[in-house]
């Protein structure tokens, strides 16, 4: 089994870009689809610990913009961010790429992904 896992949503352009990069560079990976498989709560805890909830919550995306002001204002710490991300996987910045259980990058970052290829 691959030790590289890319988490995201298949129709997301950033995820498509990252998956294309991984394929072109011969990186063997498993894709975890949030829509079909859900957000793994244990991995979310590890990501929050590793990179911080502020990095994971995509405040630029359409999902965030659709939330009402009270929902947005309620995201103030790791616990509130985790609850929001578990309930709305689309608000997680994508993709989250891990190798051997450690976050390599959040979003598409060719320089960070290069350690995999």
Secondary structure, DSSP 8 states (H G I E B T S, - for coil): --SEEEEE-TT-HHHHHHHHHHHHTT---EEEEHHHH---HHHHHHHHHHH-HHHHB-TTSHHHHHS-HHHHHT--SHHHHHHHHHH-GGGB-S-EEEETTEEEEES--HHHHTTT-
